[in-house]
Amino acid sequence: MTIAKPGRVEIIYSFALVFLGVLLPPLASSAPPNPFPSPLVKKAAEMRILRKQYKEALALLLSASEQDQKDADYDEELTYALLCTNELDKCVKEATIRLKKQPNNYHLYRSRAVAYEKKKEYKKAIADYTKQIELRPMSVFIYRDRAELYKLTGQFQLAQNDLATAANIKKYNELALDNASLNMTLLLKNGHFKEAERILPQYLAGKPLKNFYLSDIAKEFAASGRADCAIKCATRYLQLTGEATRSGPLEGVKAADETAVRELLVSLYLQQQKSDQAMSVLNAGISQWEPLVKQAPSETSARGGRAKINLSRLLIDRAEIYVAQGKRESARGDLERSLSLFPDASRAKELLKKLSSQAK
């Protein structure tokens, strides 16, 4: 069902919905005709559906006149509200009436199919799921829903076929995302920078499955002198790896690549003389690795060793910015901390030696 998200509702409706939600008393199904314009009633009903206030939504929809309902196209909201309030017979009736006028309305078939399923009229439900598949053949969940009904009715081979189809569609969708990453990489490697820049916003709006593509793309943009595009890709990469670390710490190649991309982003910001943004990126990385060093202090463990190496690198990077800013004591503190984690850090040794010689 097409339902507006609260954050996207037009401003004129946002204010009105506040009054509808706060000032109006709960409406009964026998409420008098609603004094508000029909589109506004529809928006108010959509908001209540989003909040799972199905009875209130249904009352609002029923309070509108038949002409208002027709003008505002209440079909999808009304049948869905009937379904969610367990008015199954009414849901089937209303959906059937409206499907005569809109024979290709996917949402009406969806509501009626679920109503039939709840009524245990599985044959009719399967027919409606089949119609949904005809209208949206690439929707994975419809095949899964129909497979469940096939199982309930003992049609196990058909259920297996539907589940196999759903799995193939899922793989196709994942491959399409991967192909988008590969296409972007090939455009950059072959020098088609303008086309790569053109499709970049659309590409980043999705969620690439392979983060290493994004790191390569960021590096290609940076190498071609397109710092703004590189920054966007590197930032998106770090967002994705940040989501990944919520289920567990990054290790091995992934951890090293994350730090490399973070350092790339820092260098790009510094090239643009945006030291505050560079420092923010470094501080975020240091905050990420500090707890892991405390959790796995042993250098012999893969996690502990990797965390120490990455934290050491970022501390040195931050120390270099501190030196450029004239904050020598802060730089010295980061360098000493870096060497305590990774004594062989030659870059830290050289920078600390330089600071000591300047102090003399």
C-alpha positions as a Markdown table, in Angstrom:
| # | Residue | x | y | z |
|---|---|---|---|---|
| 1 | Met | 0.0 | 0.0 | 0.0 |
| 2 | Thr | 1.3 | 3.5 | -0.8 |
| 3 | Ile | 1.6 | 5.3 | 2.5 |
| 4 | Ala | 3.4 | 8.5 | 3.0 |
| 5 | Lys | 6.2 | 8.4 | 5.6 |
| 6 | Pro | 5.8 | 11.0 | 8.3 |
| 7 | Gly | 8.9 | 12.8 | 7.3 |
| 8 | Arg | 7.7 | 13.3 | 3.8 |
| 9 | Val | 4.2 | 14.6 | 4.3 |
| 10 | Glu | 3.8 | 18.0 | 2.8 |
| 11 | Ile | 4.2 | 20.9 | 5.2 |
| 12 | Ile | 0.5 | 22.0 | 4.8 |
| 13 | Tyr | -0.6 | 18.6 | 6.0 |
| 14 | Ser | 1.9 | 18.3 | 8.8 |
| 15 | Phe | 0.4 | 21.2 | 10.7 |
| 16 | Ala | -3.1 | 20.0 | 10.1 |
| 17 | Leu | -2.3 | 16.5 | 11.2 |
| 18 | Val | -1.1 | 17.8 | 14.5 |
| 19 | Phe | -4.6 | 19.3 | 15.1 |
| 20 | Leu | -6.3 | 16.1 | 13.8 |
| 21 | Gly | -4.2 | 13.9 | 16.1 |
| 22 | Val | -4.4 | 16.1 | 19.2 |
| 23 | Leu | -7.6 | 18.1 | 19.1 |
| 24 | Leu | -10.1 | 15.8 | 17.5 |
| 25 | Pro | -11.8 | 13.2 | 19.8 |
| 26 | Pro | -11.7 | 9.5 | 18.6 |
| 27 | Leu | -14.2 | 9.0 | 15.8 |
| 28 | Ala | -16.7 | 6.2 | 15.7 |
| 29 | Ser | -17.8 | 4.5 | 12.6 |
| 30 | Ser | -21.2 | 6.4 | 12.9 |
| 31 | Ala | -19.5 | 9.8 | 13.1 |
| 32 | Pro | -21.1 | 12.6 | 11.1 |
| 33 | Pro | -19.5 | 13.6 | 7.8 |
| 34 | Asn | -16.0 | 14.9 | 8.3 |
| 35 | Pro | -15.7 | 18.7 | 7.9 |
| 36 | Phe | -12.1 | 18.5 | 6.7 |
| 37 | Pro | -11.2 | 18.4 | 2.9 |
| 38 | Ser | -11.1 | 14.8 | 1.6 |
| 39 | Pro | -7.3 | 14.7 | 0.9 |
| 40 | Leu | -6.6 | 15.8 | 4.4 |
| 41 | Val | -8.8 | 13.0 | 5.9 |
| 42 | Lys | -6.9 | 10.6 | 3.8 |
| 43 | Lys | -3.5 | 11.9 | 5.1 |
| 44 | Ala | -4.8 | 11.7 | 8.6 |
| 45 | Ala | -5.9 | 8.1 | 8.1 |
| 46 | Glu | -2.5 | 7.2 | 6.6 |
| 47 | Met | -0.8 | 8.7 | 9.7 |
| 48 | Arg | -2.9 | 6.6 | 12.0 |
| 49 | Ile | -2.2 | 3.5 | 9.9 |
| 50 | Leu | 1.5 | 4.2 | 10.3 |
| 51 | Arg | 1.0 | 4.4 | 14.0 |
| 52 | Lys | -1.0 | 1.2 | 13.9 |
| 53 | Gln | -4.1 | 3.0 | 15.1 |
| 54 | Tyr | -6.2 | 1.0 | 12.7 |
| 55 | Lys | -9.6 | 1.5 | 14.3 |
| 56 | Glu | -9.1 | 5.3 | 14.3 |
| 57 | Ala | -8.0 | 5.2 | 10.7 |
| 58 | Leu | -11.0 | 3.2 | 9.7 |
| 59 | Ala | -13.4 | 5.6 | 11.5 |
| 60 | Leu | -11.8 | 8.5 | 9.7 |
| 61 | Leu | -12.2 | 6.9 | 6.3 |
| 62 | Leu | -15.8 | 5.9 | 6.9 |
| 63 | Ser | -16.7 | 9.4 | 8.1 |
| 64 | Ala | -16.0 | 10.8 | 4.7 |
| 65 | Ser | -18.8 | 11.0 | 2.1 |
| 66 | Glu | -18.9 | 8.5 | -0.7 |
| 67 | Gln | -18.1 | 11.3 | -3.2 |
| 68 | Asp | -15.1 | 12.4 | -1.0 |
| 69 | Gln | -13.9 | 8.8 | -0.8 |
| 70 | Lys | -14.1 | 8.5 | -4.6 |
| 71 | Asp | -12.3 | 11.9 | -5.1 |
| 72 | Ala | -9.5 | 11.0 | -2.8 |
| 73 | Asp | -9.1 | 7.4 | -3.9 |
| 74 | Tyr | -9.4 | 5.8 | -0.5 |
| 75 | Asp | -9.4 | 2.2 | -1.8 |
| 76 | Glu | -6.1 | 1.0 | -0.6 |
| 77 | Glu | -6.3 | 2.7 | 2.8 |
| 78 | Leu | -9.9 | 1.5 | 3.5 |
| 79 | Thr | -9.3 | -2.2 | 2.6 |
| 80 | Tyr | -6.1 | -2.2 | 4.6 |
| 81 | Ala | -7.7 | -0.7 | 7.6 |
| 82 | Leu | -10.6 | -3.2 | 7.4 |
| 83 | Leu | -8.0 | -6.0 | 7.2 |
| 84 | Cys | -6.0 | -4.8 | 10.2 |
| 85 | Thr | -9.2 | -4.4 | 12.3 |
| 86 | Asn | -10.1 | -8.0 | 11.4 |
| 87 | Glu | -13.2 | -7.0 | 9.4 |
| 88 | Leu | -12.3 | -9.8 | 7.0 |
| 89 | Asp | -15.7 | -10.1 | 5.2 |
| 90 | Lys | -15.9 | -6.4 | 4.7 |
| 91 | Cys | -12.3 | -6.3 | 3.5 |
| 92 | Val | -13.0 | -9.0 | 0.9 |
| 93 | Lys | -16.3 | -7.2 | -0.2 |
| 94 | Glu | -14.7 | -3.8 | -0.5 |
| 95 | Ala | -11.6 | -5.1 | -2.3 |
| 96 | Thr | -13.8 | -7.1 | -4.8 |
| 97 | Ile | -16.0 | -4.0 | -5.6 |
| 98 | Arg | -12.9 | -1.8 | -6.1 |
| 99 | Leu | -11.1 | -4.4 | -8.2 |
| 100 | Lys | -13.8 | -4.2 | -10.8 |
| 101 | Lys | -12.8 | -0.6 | -11.4 |
| 102 | Gln | -9.1 | -1.2 | -10.8 |
| 103 | Pro | -8.3 | -4.7 | -12.1 |
| 104 | Asn | -4.5 | -4.2 | -11.8 |
| 105 | Asn | -4.4 | -2.7 | -8.3 |
| 106 | Tyr | -1.7 | -4.7 | -6.6 |
| 107 | His | -2.5 | -3.4 | -3.1 |
| 108 | Leu | -6.2 | -4.4 | -3.3 |
| 109 | Tyr | -5.2 | -8.0 | -4.3 |
| 110 | Arg | -2.7 | -8.0 | -1.4 |
| 111 | Ser | -5.3 | -7.0 | 1.2 |
| 112 | Arg | -7.9 | -9.5 | -0.2 |
| 113 | Ala | -5.3 | -12.3 | -0.3 |
| 114 | Val | -4.4 | -11.9 | 3.3 |
| 115 | Ala | -8.1 | -11.6 | 4.3 |
| 116 | Tyr | -8.8 | -14.9 | 2.4 |
| 117 | Glu | -5.8 | -16.5 | 4.1 |
| 118 | Lys | -7.0 | -15.5 | 7.6 |
| 119 | Lys | -10.4 | -16.9 | 6.7 |
| 120 | Lys | -8.7 | -20.1 | 5.7 |
| 121 | Glu | -10.0 | -19.8 | 2.2 |
| 122 | Tyr | -6.6 | -20.9 | 0.8 |
| 123 | Lys | -7.6 | -21.5 | -2.8 |
| 124 | Lys | -8.9 | -18.0 | -3.2 |
| 125 | Ala | -5.8 | -16.6 | -1.4 |
| 126 | Ile | -3.5 | -18.5 | -3.7 |
| 127 | Ala | -5.3 | -17.1 | -6.7 |
| 128 | Asp | -4.8 | -13.5 | -5.4 |
| 129 | Tyr | -1.2 | -14.1 | -4.6 |
| 130 | Thr | -0.8 | -15.5 | -8.2 |
| 131 | Lys | -2.3 | -12.3 | -9.5 |
| 132 | Gln | 0.1 | -10.2 | -7.4 |
| 133 | Ile | 3.0 | -12.2 | -9.0 |
| 134 | Glu | 1.7 | -11.4 | -12.4 |
| 135 | Leu | 1.7 | -7.7 | -11.5 |
| 136 | Arg | 5.1 | -7.7 | -9.7 |
| 137 | Pro | 7.0 | -10.8 | -10.8 |
| 138 | Met | 10.3 | -9.7 | -9.1 |
| 139 | Ser | 8.8 | -9.4 | -5.5 |
| 140 | Val | 10.5 | -12.1 | -3.5 |
| 141 | Phe | 8.1 | -12.0 | -0.5 |
| 142 | Ile | 5.0 | -12.8 | -2.6 |
| 143 | Tyr | 6.5 | -16.1 | -3.8 |
| 144 | Arg | 7.3 | -16.9 | -0.1 |
| 145 | Asp | 3.8 | -16.1 | 1.0 |
| 146 | Arg | 2.3 | -18.3 | -1.7 |
| 147 | Ala | 4.8 | -21.1 | -0.9 |
| 148 | Glu | 3.4 | -21.1 | 2.7 |
| 149 | Leu | -0.1 | -21.6 | 1.4 |
| 150 | Tyr | 1.0 | -24.4 | -0.9 |
| 151 | Lys | 2.6 | -26.1 | 2.1 |
| 152 | Leu | -0.7 | -25.8 | 4.0 |
| 153 | Thr | -2.6 | -27.3 | 1.2 |
| 154 | Gly | -0.2 | -30.2 | 0.7 |
| 155 | Gln | 1.2 | -28.9 | -2.6 |
| 156 | Phe | 4.8 | -29.3 | -1.6 |
| 157 | Gln | 6.4 | -29.4 | -5.1 |
| 158 | Leu | 4.8 | -26.1 | -5.9 |
| 159 | Ala | 5.9 | -24.6 | -2.6 |
| 160 | Gln | 9.5 | -25.8 | -3.4 |
| 161 | Asn | 9.3 | -24.2 | -6.8 |
| 162 | Asp | 8.2 | -20.9 | -5.3 |
| 163 | Leu | 11.0 | -20.9 | -2.7 |
| 164 | Ala | 13.5 | -21.6 | -5.4 |
| 165 | Thr | 12.2 | -18.8 | -7.6 |
| 166 | Ala | 12.4 | -16.4 | -4.6 |
| 167 | Ala | 16.0 | -17.4 | -4.0 |
| 168 | Asn | 16.9 | -16.9 | -7.6 |
| 169 | Ile | 15.3 | -13.4 | -7.6 |
| 170 | Lys | 17.2 | -12.5 | -4.4 |
| 171 | Lys | 20.5 | -13.6 | -6.1 |
| 172 | Tyr | 19.6 | -11.6 | -9.2 |
| 173 | Asn | 18.9 | -8.5 | -7.1 |
| 174 | Glu | 22.3 | -8.9 | -5.3 |
| 175 | Leu | 24.1 | -9.4 | -8.6 |
| 176 | Ala | 22.5 | -6.3 | -10.0 |
| 177 | Leu | 23.9 | -4.3 | -7.0 |
| 178 | Asp | 27.3 | -5.8 | -7.5 |
| 179 | Asn | 27.1 | -5.1 | -11.3 |
| 180 | Ala | 26.4 | -1.4 | -10.4 |
| 181 | Ser | 29.7 | -1.4 | -8.5 |
| 182 | Leu | 31.6 | -3.1 | -11.2 |
| 183 | Asn | 30.1 | -0.8 | -13.8 |
| 184 | Met | 31.3 | 2.3 | -11.8 |
| 185 | Thr | 34.8 | 0.8 | -11.4 |
| 186 | Leu | 35.1 | 0.1 | -15.1 |
| 187 | Leu | 33.9 | 3.6 | -16.0 |
| 188 | Leu | 36.6 | 5.1 | -13.8 |
| 189 | Lys | 39.4 | 2.8 | -15.0 |
| 190 | Asn | 38.6 | 3.6 | -18.6 |
| 191 | Gly | 38.6 | 7.3 | -18.0 |
| 192 | His | 34.9 | 8.0 | -18.4 |
| 193 | Phe | 34.9 | 10.3 | -15.4 |
| 194 | Lys | 31.9 | 12.5 | -16.4 |
| 195 | Glu | 29.6 | 9.6 | -16.8 |
| 196 | Ala | 30.8 | 8.2 | -13.4 |
| 197 | Glu | 30.1 | 11.5 | -11.8 |
| 198 | Arg | 26.7 | 11.6 | -13.3 |
| 199 | Ile | 25.5 | 8.3 | -12.0 |
| 200 | Leu | 27.4 | 8.6 | -8.6 |
| 201 | Pro | 24.4 | 10.1 | -6.6 |
| 202 | Gln | 22.1 | 7.2 | -7.7 |
| 203 | Tyr | 24.8 | 4.6 | -7.0 |
| 204 | Leu | 25.5 | 6.0 | -3.5 |
| 205 | Ala | 21.8 | 6.1 | -2.7 |
| 206 | Gly | 21.7 | 2.3 | -2.8 |
| 207 | Lys | 23.7 | 0.0 | -0.5 |
| 208 | Pro | 26.5 | -1.7 | -2.3 |
| 209 | Leu | 27.0 | -5.2 | -1.1 |
| 210 | Lys | 30.8 | -5.2 | -1.5 |
| 211 | Asn | 32.4 | -2.5 | 0.5 |
| 212 | Phe | 35.8 | -3.0 | -1.2 |
| 213 | Tyr | 34.3 | -1.8 | -4.5 |
| 214 | Leu | 33.5 | 1.5 | -2.7 |
| 215 | Ser | 37.1 | 1.8 | -1.4 |
| 216 | Asp | 38.4 | 1.2 | -4.9 |
| 217 | Ile | 36.0 | 3.7 | -6.4 |
| 218 | Ala | 37.0 | 6.3 | -3.8 |
| 219 | Lys | 40.7 | 5.8 | -4.7 |
| 220 | Glu | 40.0 | 6.1 | -8.5 |
| 221 | Phe | 38.1 | 9.4 | -8.0 |
| 222 | Ala | 40.9 | 10.7 | -5.8 |
| 223 | Ala | 43.6 | 9.7 | -8.3 |
| 224 | Ser | 41.7 | 11.5 | -11.1 |
| 225 | Gly | 41.6 | 14.7 | -9.0 |
| 226 | Arg | 37.9 | 14.6 | -8.2 |
| 227 | Ala | 38.2 | 15.1 | -4.5 |
| 228 | Asp | 34.5 | 15.8 | -3.8 |
| 229 | Cys | 33.4 | 12.5 | -5.4 |
| 230 | Ala | 36.1 | 10.6 | -3.6 |
| 231 | Ile | 35.0 | 12.2 | -0.3 |
| 232 | Lys | 31.4 | 11.1 | -0.9 |
| 233 | Cys | 32.5 | 7.5 | -1.7 |
| 234 | Ala | 34.9 | 7.3 | 1.3 |
| 235 | Thr | 32.3 | 8.7 | 3.6 |
| 236 | Arg | 29.7 | 6.2 | 2.4 |
| 237 | Tyr | 32.2 | 3.4 | 2.8 |
| 238 | Leu | 32.8 | 4.4 | 6.4 |
| 239 | Gln | 29.1 | 4.5 | 7.1 |
| 240 | Leu | 28.6 | 1.0 | 5.8 |
| 241 | Thr | 31.6 | -0.4 | 7.7 |
| 242 | Gly | 30.3 | 1.4 | 10.8 |
| 243 | Glu | 27.0 | -0.5 | 10.4 |
| 244 | Ala | 28.9 | -3.7 | 10.0 |
| 245 | Thr | 30.9 | -3.2 | 13.2 |
| 246 | Arg | 27.7 | -3.2 | 15.2 |
| 247 | Ser | 27.5 | -6.9 | 14.7 |
| 248 | Gly | 31.2 | -7.5 | 15.5 |
| 249 | Pro | 34.6 | -5.8 | 15.2 |
| 250 | Leu | 36.3 | -5.6 | 11.8 |
| 251 | Glu | 39.4 | -7.8 | 11.5 |
| 252 | Gly | 42.1 | -8.6 | 9.0 |
| 253 | Val | 41.9 | -7.2 | 5.5 |
| 254 | Lys | 38.6 | -5.5 | 6.2 |
| 255 | Ala | 40.1 | -3.6 | 9.2 |
| 256 | Ala | 43.2 | -2.6 | 7.3 |
| 257 | Asp | 41.1 | -1.4 | 4.4 |
| 258 | Glu | 38.8 | 0.6 | 6.7 |
| 259 | Thr | 41.8 | 2.4 | 8.1 |
| 260 | Ala | 43.2 | 3.0 | 4.7 |
| 261 | Val | 40.0 | 4.6 | 3.5 |
| 262 | Arg | 39.8 | 6.7 | 6.6 |
| 263 | Glu | 43.3 | 8.0 | 6.0 |
| 264 | Leu | 42.4 | 8.7 | 2.4 |
| 265 | Leu | 39.4 | 10.8 | 3.5 |
| 266 | Val | 41.7 | 12.6 | 6.0 |
| 267 | Ser | 44.2 | 13.4 | 3.2 |
| 268 | Leu | 41.4 | 14.7 | 0.9 |
| 269 | Tyr | 40.1 | 17.0 | 3.6 |
| 270 | Leu | 43.6 | 18.3 | 4.3 |
| 271 | Gln | 44.1 | 19.0 | 0.6 |
| 272 | Gln | 41.0 | 21.2 | 0.8 |
| 273 | Gln | 42.3 | 22.8 | 4.0 |
| 274 | Lys | 39.5 | 21.4 | 6.1 |
| 275 | Ser | 41.5 | 20.3 | 9.1 |
| 276 | Asp | 38.4 | 20.3 | 11.4 |
| 277 | Gln | 36.7 | 17.6 | 9.2 |
| 278 | Ala | 40.0 | 15.7 | 9.0 |
| 279 | Met | 40.3 | 15.7 | 12.7 |
| 280 | Ser | 36.7 | 14.6 | 13.1 |
| 281 | Val | 37.3 | 11.6 | 10.9 |
| 282 | Leu | 40.4 | 10.6 | 12.8 |
| 283 | Asn | 38.8 | 11.0 | 16.2 |
| 284 | Ala | 35.9 | 8.7 | 15.1 |
| 285 | Gly | 38.4 | 6.1 | 14.0 |
| 286 | Ile | 40.4 | 6.3 | 17.2 |
| 287 | Ser | 37.2 | 6.0 | 19.3 |
| 288 | Gln | 36.4 | 2.9 | 17.3 |
| 289 | Trp | 39.7 | 1.2 | 17.9 |
| 290 | Glu | 40.4 | 2.2 | 21.5 |
| 291 | Pro | 37.7 | -0.1 | 23.1 |
| 292 | Leu | 38.9 | -3.1 | 21.0 |
| 293 | Val | 42.5 | -2.6 | 22.3 |
| 294 | Lys | 41.2 | -2.7 | 25.8 |
| 295 | Gln | 39.0 | -5.8 | 25.1 |
| 296 | Ala | 41.8 | -7.7 | 23.4 |
| 297 | Pro | 45.1 | -6.4 | 24.8 |
| 298 | Ser | 47.2 | -9.4 | 23.8 |
| 299 | Glu | 49.3 | -8.7 | 20.7 |
| 300 | Thr | 49.3 | -12.4 | 20.0 |
| 301 | Ser | 45.6 | -12.4 | 19.3 |
| 302 | Ala | 44.5 | -11.4 | 15.7 |
| 303 | Arg | 42.0 | -9.0 | 17.0 |
| 304 | Gly | 44.3 | -7.4 | 19.5 |
| 305 | Gly | 47.2 | -7.1 | 17.1 |
| 306 | Arg | 45.1 | -5.6 | 14.3 |
| 307 | Ala | 43.4 | -3.2 | 16.7 |
| 308 | Lys | 46.8 | -2.0 | 18.0 |
| 309 | Ile | 48.2 | -1.5 | 14.5 |
| 310 | Asn | 45.2 | 0.5 | 13.3 |
| 311 | Leu | 45.0 | 2.6 | 16.4 |
| 312 | Ser | 48.7 | 3.3 | 16.2 |
| 313 | Arg | 48.4 | 4.5 | 12.6 |
| 314 | Leu | 45.5 | 6.9 | 13.3 |
| 315 | Leu | 47.3 | 8.3 | 16.4 |
| 316 | Ile | 50.3 | 9.1 | 14.2 |
| 317 | Asp | 48.0 | 10.7 | 11.6 |
| 318 | Arg | 46.4 | 12.9 | 14.3 |
| 319 | Ala | 49.9 | 13.8 | 15.6 |
| 320 | Glu | 50.9 | 15.1 | 12.2 |
| 321 | Ile | 47.9 | 17.4 | 12.2 |
| 322 | Tyr | 48.7 | 18.6 | 15.7 |
| 323 | Val | 52.3 | 19.4 | 14.6 |
| 324 | Ala | 50.9 | 21.4 | 11.7 |
| 325 | Gln | 48.7 | 23.3 | 14.1 |
| 326 | Gly | 51.6 | 23.9 | 16.5 |
| 327 | Lys | 50.2 | 21.7 | 19.2 |
| 328 | Arg | 53.4 | 19.9 | 20.0 |
| 329 | Glu | 52.5 | 18.5 | 23.3 |
| 330 | Ser | 49.3 | 16.9 | 22.0 |
| 331 | Ala | 51.4 | 15.5 | 19.1 |
| 332 | Arg | 53.9 | 14.1 | 21.5 |
| 333 | Gly | 51.2 | 12.4 | 23.6 |
| 334 | Asp | 49.7 | 10.7 | 20.5 |
| 335 | Leu | 53.2 | 9.6 | 19.3 |
| 336 | Glu | 54.2 | 8.1 | 22.6 |
| 337 | Arg | 50.8 | 6.3 | 22.8 |
| 338 | Ser | 51.4 | 5.0 | 19.3 |
| 339 | Leu | 54.8 | 3.6 | 20.1 |
| 340 | Ser | 53.4 | 2.0 | 23.3 |
| 341 | Leu | 51.0 | 0.1 | 21.1 |
| 342 | Phe | 53.3 | -0.7 | 18.2 |
| 343 | Pro | 57.0 | -0.1 | 19.1 |
| 344 | Asp | 58.2 | -0.6 | 15.5 |
| 345 | Ala | 56.2 | 2.3 | 14.1 |
| 346 | Ser | 59.0 | 4.0 | 12.2 |
| 347 | Arg | 56.9 | 7.0 | 11.3 |
| 348 | Ala | 56.1 | 7.7 | 14.9 |
| 349 | Lys | 59.8 | 7.4 | 15.8 |
| 350 | Glu | 60.9 | 9.8 | 13.1 |
| 351 | Leu | 58.2 | 12.4 | 14.0 |
| 352 | Leu | 59.0 | 12.2 | 17.7 |
| 353 | Lys | 62.7 | 12.6 | 17.0 |
| 354 | Lys | 62.0 | 15.7 | 14.9 |
| 355 | Leu | 59.9 | 17.1 | 17.7 |
| 356 | Ser | 62.7 | 16.5 | 20.3 |
| 357 | Ser | 65.3 | 18.2 | 18.1 |
| 358 | Gln | 63.0 | 21.2 | 17.6 |
| 359 | Ala | 62.5 | 21.5 | 21.3 |
| 360 | Lys | 66.3 | 21.9 | 21.8 |
